[in-house]
Amino acid sequence: MGNPLYYILFSLISGFFIKTALSSVLIPLIFISLLIFKKRFIIALSVALAVLAGFILSMQTDRVNIPENDYVTDMRVERALRYDYIAGTGNAKMLLRTRVSLFEGDRIYGSFRIKKIKSNTDYEKYLLESGIGYTASPIIIDSVKSTRGVERIRTILINRVKTLYPDDKINGFINSLLWGYRKDLNSDLKKGFLHSGVIHLIAISGQHTTVIFALIMVFLFPFPLPKRIKMLIGMSLIIFYGFLTYLNPPVMRAVLFISIIIFGQMFSRDADNENMLIISMIVMLVLNRRNFYDEGFILSFIAVYGLFMTSRIFSPKHSIYKIFASSMLILLLTFPFMMFRFKYVSIGSPFFTLLLLPFFNLILPLSLLSLIPILSFLCLPVRILYFFIERIILFSEKLPLFFNLNIDAFLFAFLFGIIILTLNKQFKFSAILSFALLIYQAVRI
């Protein structure tokens, strides 16, 4: 029958995207009928409740209705984008457009012109799905109050990187790599990462978090402390790092994984990676409904699922083969979603991941250590590593790796379903779904 958690996760997502009350009743009834027939009443009940929970989440809204007008108010900068900022006032989130240089956590006092965001472009649709319904343009800025708390520490670290690496290309790259601060990331470099299919390497991910956690444990190793205390200190520091990066989905997932593993080791319990992945995804979807629309959230879980499947399907003895196999599998899993959501695919991901991953595994800890005053000499090897990374990325832009492709929601569901069923050796169901895909395409034509 398979892992029941898959049924619950699928039911939660299905319930969220159901648009009619009739469907919200029919789908759980079908599940219950099938599962009761197999004498799995508890699972059937869980599936029905998951569909209902997803449907309730879809009905919630966090948008605030604000008439278009000029307002005297204060706003708090929540995220710095390439050219604009995400700011909040009260319960409303807005796209703040200003040429004033600001940091995350800054509070701005003044007069603002508020306008509603239309859904005319893909970017505007993305903003609306992210809960950002308005743009705010400053008329007069009276004052700006500097950041405090975690935001203040984040600002200090960002400025420290800029001081150590005066070159805007390098400091923009390192700040993006360490803290997820992409405002200063060079646009040509970002385009190159997209073209080569390795944008996931520069995004803060579970791999980043794991490397940093390992670095923390290495530092704690010489201290005469009990193992449990060291693990708790490491877990506390990695949670703090998560707050420094604003707990984006991959970091939050990695923090959950590490915390579960640590608690499991402390109480002599082994944690199942697949179950951890599904449970953390369910928790994060329930806690934040915006994750249902968050491309980074979805892609990060697909990528981790691909890593788990690599270990299950292949057993390569050499690490290079394992990296290549996992990259190919992740590329296969992300193909349908990339075509559906972004309308493009890049076939260079496995090759350039294999080529660039060693550089990233070195530059990440070295750039972090270089922030310590007595270790600032590490800036030189960081600059050398960046030089090679930049050259490889610029070379990738000369190759025909980028293709514009577009599929609809039904075709995405068919393709993704076929891939998942095939990887789980459910060949009979995969063949049925493939036949349904053929019929669907024939009807469309």
C-alpha positions as CSV (number, residue, x, y, z in Angstrom):
1,M,0.0,0.0,0.0
2,G,2.9,2.4,0.5
3,N,3.7,5.0,3.0
4,P,0.4,6.4,4.4
5,L,2.1,9.8,4.9
6,Y,2.2,10.2,1.1
7,Y,-1.6,9.9,1.0
8,I,-2.0,12.5,3.7
9,L,0.4,15.0,2.0
10,F,-1.3,14.5,-1.4
11,S,-4.7,14.9,0.2
12,L,-3.7,18.1,2.0
13,I,-2.4,19.6,-1.3
14,S,-5.5,18.4,-3.2
15,G,-7.8,19.9,-0.6
16,F,-6.0,23.3,-0.8
17,F,-6.4,23.6,-4.6
18,I,-10.1,22.3,-4.7
19,K,-12.3,25.2,-5.8
20,T,-15.8,23.8,-5.2
21,A,-17.5,22.5,-2.1
22,L,-18.8,19.6,-4.1
23,S,-15.3,18.4,-5.0
24,S,-14.2,18.8,-1.4
25,V,-16.9,16.2,-0.5
26,L,-16.5,13.8,-3.4
27,I,-12.7,13.4,-3.2
28,P,-12.5,12.3,0.5
29,L,-15.5,10.0,-0.1
30,I,-13.6,8.3,-2.9
31,F,-10.6,7.9,-0.7
32,I,-12.6,6.6,2.2
33,S,-14.4,4.1,-0.1
34,L,-11.1,2.7,-1.5
35,L,-9.4,2.5,1.8
36,I,-12.3,1.1,3.8
37,F,-12.5,-1.6,1.2
38,K,-8.9,-2.5,2.1
39,K,-9.7,-2.3,5.8
40,R,-7.6,0.9,6.4
41,F,-10.2,3.0,8.2
42,I,-7.7,5.1,10.3
43,I,-5.8,6.0,7.1
44,A,-9.0,6.8,5.3
45,L,-10.1,9.1,8.2
46,S,-6.7,10.8,8.1
47,V,-6.9,11.4,4.4
48,A,-10.4,12.8,4.7
49,L,-9.2,15.2,7.5
50,A,-6.2,16.2,5.4
51,V,-8.4,17.1,2.5
52,L,-10.7,19.1,4.8
53,A,-7.6,20.9,6.4
54,G,-6.3,21.8,2.9
55,F,-9.7,23.2,1.9
56,I,-9.9,25.3,5.1
57,L,-6.4,26.7,4.5
58,S,-7.4,27.7,0.9
59,M,-10.3,29.7,2.3
60,Q,-8.2,31.7,4.6
61,T,-6.9,35.0,3.4
62,D,-4.3,37.3,4.9
63,R,-4.9,40.2,2.5
64,V,-6.0,43.6,3.9
65,N,-8.3,45.8,1.9
66,I,-6.8,49.3,1.7
67,P,-8.3,52.0,-0.5
68,E,-5.8,53.6,-2.9
69,N,-4.7,56.9,-1.4
70,D,-1.9,58.8,0.2
71,Y,-1.2,57.9,3.8
72,V,1.0,59.1,6.7
73,T,2.3,55.9,8.3
74,D,5.4,53.9,9.2
75,M,6.7,50.8,7.4
76,R,9.1,48.1,8.4
77,V,11.4,46.7,5.7
78,E,11.1,42.9,5.7
79,R,13.0,41.9,2.6
80,A,15.5,43.6,0.2
81,L,14.9,42.7,-3.4
82,R,17.1,43.6,-6.4
83,Y,15.5,47.0,-7.0
84,D,12.7,47.2,-4.5
85,Y,11.8,46.2,-0.9
86,I,9.0,44.2,0.7
87,A,7.7,46.3,3.6
88,G,4.8,45.8,6.1
89,T,2.5,48.2,7.8
90,G,0.0,46.7,10.2
91,N,-1.2,43.4,8.7
92,A,-0.6,44.6,5.1
93,K,2.5,43.7,3.0
94,M,3.6,46.0,0.2
95,L,6.2,46.4,-2.5
96,L,8.1,49.5,-1.5
97,R,9.6,51.4,-4.4
98,T,12.3,53.8,-3.4
99,R,15.9,54.8,-4.3
100,V,16.8,55.2,-0.7
101,S,19.2,52.5,0.5
102,L,17.6,50.5,3.2
103,F,18.3,47.3,5.2
104,E,16.0,44.6,6.4
105,G,14.5,45.6,9.7
106,D,14.6,49.3,9.1
107,R,11.5,51.3,10.0
108,I,10.5,54.2,7.8
109,Y,8.3,57.1,8.8
110,G,6.7,59.4,6.3
111,S,4.0,59.8,3.7
112,F,3.4,57.1,1.1
113,R,1.2,56.7,-2.1
114,I,-0.5,53.3,-1.9
115,K,-1.7,51.6,-5.1
116,K,-3.2,48.2,-5.7
117,I,-1.2,45.6,-7.7
118,K,-3.0,44.3,-10.8
119,S,-2.5,40.8,-12.1
120,N,-1.3,41.8,-15.6
121,T,2.1,40.2,-15.5
122,D,3.6,37.0,-14.1
123,Y,5.6,39.1,-11.6
124,E,2.4,40.8,-10.4
125,K,0.7,37.4,-10.1
126,Y,3.6,36.1,-8.1
127,L,3.4,39.1,-5.7
128,L,-0.3,38.6,-5.2
129,E,0.2,34.9,-4.5
130,S,2.8,35.9,-2.0
131,G,0.3,38.0,-0.1
132,I,1.7,41.4,-1.4
133,G,-1.3,43.3,-2.8
134,Y,-0.1,46.9,-2.9
135,T,2.8,49.1,-4.0
136,A,4.0,52.0,-1.8
137,S,5.9,55.0,-3.2
138,P,7.3,57.5,-0.6
139,I,6.1,61.0,-1.0
140,I,8.1,62.3,1.9
141,I,10.4,60.3,4.2
142,D,10.6,61.9,7.7
143,S,13.1,59.5,9.3
144,V,14.5,56.0,9.1
145,K,15.1,54.0,12.3
146,S,17.9,51.5,12.1
147,T,17.5,47.8,12.6
148,R,17.6,45.9,15.9
149,G,17.9,42.4,17.1
150,V,18.6,39.6,14.6
151,E,18.2,42.1,11.7
152,R,20.9,44.3,13.2
153,I,23.3,41.3,13.4
154,R,22.4,40.4,9.8
155,T,23.1,44.0,8.7
156,I,26.5,44.0,10.5
157,L,27.5,40.7,8.8
158,I,26.4,42.0,5.4
159,N,28.5,45.1,5.9
160,R,31.4,43.0,7.1
161,V,31.4,41.1,3.9
162,K,31.3,44.3,1.9
163,T,34.3,45.6,3.8
164,L,36.4,42.5,3.3
165,Y,35.4,42.1,-0.3
166,P,35.2,45.6,-1.9
167,D,34.4,44.2,-5.4
168,D,30.6,44.4,-5.7
169,K,30.4,41.2,-7.7
170,I,32.2,39.2,-5.0
171,N,30.4,40.7,-2.0
172,G,27.0,40.4,-3.7
173,F,27.7,36.7,-4.4
174,I,29.0,35.9,-0.9
175,N,26.1,37.8,0.8
176,S,23.6,35.8,-1.3
177,L,25.4,32.6,-0.5
178,L,25.7,33.1,3.2
179,W,22.6,35.1,4.2
180,G,20.2,34.9,1.3
181,Y,20.8,38.7,0.7
182,R,20.3,39.0,-3.1
183,K,19.9,42.7,-3.5
184,D,23.5,43.2,-4.6
185,L,23.8,39.9,-6.6
186,N,25.1,40.8,-10.1
187,S,22.3,40.4,-12.6
188,D,24.6,38.8,-15.3
189,L,25.9,36.3,-12.8
190,K,22.4,35.4,-11.7
191,K,21.3,35.0,-15.3
192,G,24.3,32.6,-15.8
193,F,23.3,30.5,-12.8
194,L,19.8,30.2,-14.3
195,H,21.1,29.3,-17.7
196,S,23.3,26.6,-16.5
197,G,20.6,25.2,-14.2
198,V,22.6,25.6,-11.0
199,I,20.8,28.5,-9.3
200,H,20.1,26.1,-6.4
201,L,23.8,26.2,-5.5
202,I,23.7,29.9,-4.7
203,A,20.3,29.7,-2.9
204,I,20.6,28.9,0.8
205,S,19.7,25.3,1.0
206,G,19.8,22.3,3.3
207,Q,23.3,21.6,2.0
208,H,24.5,25.1,3.2
209,T,22.9,24.5,6.6
210,T,24.5,21.1,6.9
211,V,27.9,22.4,6.0
212,I,27.6,25.2,8.6
213,F,26.4,22.8,11.3
214,A,29.4,20.5,10.6
215,L,31.6,23.5,10.9
216,I,30.1,24.4,14.3
217,M,30.6,20.9,15.5
218,V,34.2,20.9,14.4
219,F,34.7,24.1,16.5
220,L,33.0,22.5,19.5
221,F,35.0,19.3,19.3
222,P,38.1,20.4,21.4
223,F,35.9,21.7,24.3
224,P,35.6,19.3,27.3
225,L,31.8,19.2,27.2
226,P,29.4,16.2,27.1
227,K,28.3,15.1,23.6
228,R,24.7,16.0,24.3
229,I,25.6,19.6,25.4
230,K,27.7,20.0,22.2
231,M,24.8,18.8,20.1
232,L,22.3,21.1,21.8
233,I,24.7,24.1,21.4
234,G,25.1,23.2,17.7
235,M,21.4,22.9,17.3
236,S,20.8,26.3,19.0
237,L,23.4,28.0,16.7
238,I,21.9,26.5,13.6
239,I,18.5,27.7,14.6
240,F,19.9,31.2,15.1
241,Y,21.5,30.9,11.6
242,G,18.1,30.0,10.3
243,F,16.7,33.3,11.7
244,L,19.6,35.2,10.1
245,T,18.4,33.9,6.8
246,Y,14.7,34.6,7.6
247,L,14.0,30.9,7.8
248,N,13.4,30.5,4.1
249,P,11.9,27.0,3.3
250,P,15.1,25.0,2.6
251,V,16.7,26.3,5.7
252,M,13.7,25.7,7.8
253,R,13.5,22.2,6.5
254,A,17.2,21.6,7.2
255,V,16.8,23.0,10.7
256,L,13.9,20.6,11.3
257,F,15.9,17.7,10.0
258,I,18.9,18.5,12.1
259,S,16.8,19.0,15.2
260,I,14.9,15.7,14.8
261,I,18.2,13.8,14.2
262,I,19.8,15.4,17.3
263,F,16.8,14.6,19.5
264,G,16.7,11.1,18.0
265,Q,20.4,10.5,18.8
266,M,20.0,11.9,22.3
267,F,17.3,9.4,23.0
268,S,18.8,6.6,20.9
269,R,16.2,6.7,18.2
270,D,16.8,6.5,14.5
271,A,14.9,9.0,12.3
272,D,13.6,7.8,8.9
273,N,14.7,10.4,6.3
274,E,11.7,9.9,4.1
275,N,9.2,10.3,6.9
276,M,11.1,13.4,8.2
277,L,10.8,15.0,4.7
278,I,7.0,14.4,4.4
279,I,6.2,15.4,8.0
280,S,8.3,18.6,7.7
281,M,6.5,19.5,4.5
282,I,3.1,18.9,6.0
283,V,4.0,21.1,9.0
284,M,5.4,23.9,6.9
285,L,2.3,23.9,4.6
286,V,-0.1,24.0,7.6
287,L,1.9,26.8,9.4
288,N,2.3,29.0,6.3
289,R,-0.3,28.7,3.5
290,R,1.9,30.8,1.2
291,N,4.2,27.8,0.8
292,F,1.6,26.2,-1.4
293,Y,2.6,28.8,-4.0
294,D,6.3,29.1,-3.2
295,E,8.4,27.8,-6.0
296,G,11.5,27.6,-3.9
297,F,9.7,25.6,-1.2
298,I,8.4,23.1,-3.8
299,L,11.6,22.8,-5.7
300,S,13.7,22.3,-2.5
301,F,11.5,19.4,-1.4
302,I,11.6,17.8,-4.9
303,A,15.4,18.1,-4.8
304,V,15.7,16.4,-1.4
305,Y,13.2,13.7,-2.5
306,G,15.5,13.2,-5.5
307,L,18.5,12.7,-3.2
308,F,16.7,10.1,-1.1
309,M,15.5,8.3,-4.2
310,T,19.1,8.2,-5.5
311,S,20.3,6.3,-2.4
312,R,17.4,3.9,-2.8
313,I,17.7,3.3,-6.6
314,F,21.4,3.5,-7.1
315,S,24.3,2.4,-5.0
316,P,27.4,4.1,-6.6
317,K,30.6,3.4,-4.8
318,H,32.3,6.6,-6.0
319,S,31.0,10.0,-4.7
320,I,31.4,11.6,-8.2
321,Y,29.0,9.0,-9.7
322,K,26.6,9.6,-6.8
323,I,26.6,13.3,-7.4
324,F,26.0,12.9,-11.1
325,A,23.2,10.3,-10.6
326,S,21.4,12.5,-8.0
327,S,21.7,15.6,-10.3
328,M,20.2,13.6,-13.2
329,L,17.4,12.4,-11.0
330,I,16.7,15.9,-9.6
331,L,16.7,17.3,-13.1
332,L,14.2,14.6,-14.2
333,L,11.9,15.3,-11.1
334,T,12.0,19.1,-11.6
335,F,11.5,19.1,-15.4
336,P,7.7,19.0,-15.2
337,F,7.5,21.8,-12.6
338,M,10.0,24.0,-14.4
339,M,8.0,23.7,-17.6
340,F,4.7,24.3,-15.8
341,R,5.7,27.2,-13.5
342,F,8.6,28.9,-15.2
343,K,8.0,27.9,-18.9
344,Y,11.7,26.8,-19.4
345,V,14.2,24.1,-18.6
346,S,18.0,24.0,-18.5
347,I,19.6,20.6,-19.3
348,G,23.0,21.7,-18.0
349,S,22.2,21.1,-14.3
350,P,23.8,17.7,-13.8
351,F,27.1,18.6,-15.5
352,F,27.6,22.0,-14.0
353,T,26.5,20.8,-10.6
354,L,29.2,18.1,-10.7
355,L,31.7,20.7,-11.9
356,L,30.8,23.5,-9.4
357,L,29.9,21.6,-6.3
358,P,33.5,21.2,-5.0
359,F,34.1,24.9,-5.4
360,F,30.9,25.7,-3.4
361,N,31.7,23.2,-0.7
362,L,35.0,25.1,-0.2
363,I,33.9,28.7,-0.7
364,L,31.0,28.4,1.7
365,P,33.0,27.6,4.9
366,L,36.0,29.7,3.9
367,S,33.9,32.8,3.3
368,L,32.2,32.3,6.6
369,L,35.5,31.8,8.5
370,S,37.0,34.9,6.7
371,L,34.6,37.1,8.7
372,I,36.5,36.3,11.9
373,P,39.2,39.0,12.2
374,I,42.1,36.7,12.9
375,L,41.1,34.6,9.8
376,S,40.6,37.4,7.3
377,F,43.6,36.1,5.3
378,L,41.2,33.5,3.9
379,C,39.8,36.2,1.7
380,L,42.5,35.4,-0.9
381,P,41.4,31.7,-1.5
382,V,37.8,32.9,-1.5
383,R,38.6,35.3,-4.3
384,I,40.4,32.6,-6.2
385,L,37.5,30.2,-5.9
386,Y,35.1,32.9,-7.0
387,F,37.2,33.6,-10.1
388,F,36.9,30.0,-11.2
389,I,33.1,29.9,-10.4
390,E,32.5,33.0,-12.4
391,R,34.5,31.7,-15.4
392,I,32.6,28.5,-15.5
393,I,29.3,30.3,-15.3
394,L,30.2,32.7,-18.1
395,F,31.4,29.7,-20.2
396,S,28.0,28.0,-19.7
397,E,26.2,31.0,-21.3
398,K,27.8,30.2,-24.6
399,L,26.3,26.7,-24.7
400,P,22.7,25.8,-25.9
401,L,21.4,24.6,-22.5
402,F,18.3,26.8,-22.1
403,F,14.9,25.8,-23.7
404,N,11.6,27.5,-23.5
405,L,8.8,25.0,-22.9
406,N,5.3,25.4,-21.6
407,I,2.8,22.8,-20.3
408,D,-0.6,23.2,-18.5
409,A,-1.6,22.0,-15.1
410,F,-3.1,18.6,-16.3
411,L,0.0,17.8,-18.3
412,F,2.2,18.7,-15.3
413,A,0.2,16.3,-13.1
414,F,0.4,13.5,-15.6
415,L,4.2,13.8,-16.2
416,F,5.1,14.2,-12.5
417,G,2.8,11.3,-11.6
418,I,4.4,9.0,-14.2
419,I,7.9,9.9,-13.0
420,I,7.1,9.3,-9.3
421,L,5.3,6.0,-10.0
422,T,8.1,4.8,-12.2
423,L,10.8,5.6,-9.6
424,N,8.7,3.8,-6.9
425,K,8.4,0.8,-9.3
426,Q,4.7,1.1,-9.7
427,F,4.9,0.2,-13.4
428,K,1.3,-0.9,-13.8
429,F,-0.1,2.4,-12.5
430,S,2.6,4.3,-14.5
431,A,1.4,2.6,-17.7
432,I,-2.2,3.5,-16.9
433,L,-1.3,7.1,-16.3
434,S,0.8,7.2,-19.5
435,F,-2.2,5.9,-21.5
436,A,-4.4,8.6,-19.9
437,L,-1.7,11.2,-20.9
438,L,-1.9,9.9,-24.5
439,I,-5.7,10.2,-24.5
440,Y,-5.6,13.7,-23.0
441,Q,-3.1,14.9,-25.6
442,A,-5.1,13.3,-28.4
443,V,-8.3,15.1,-27.2
444,R,-6.4,18.4,-27.1
445,I,-5.1,18.0,-30.6
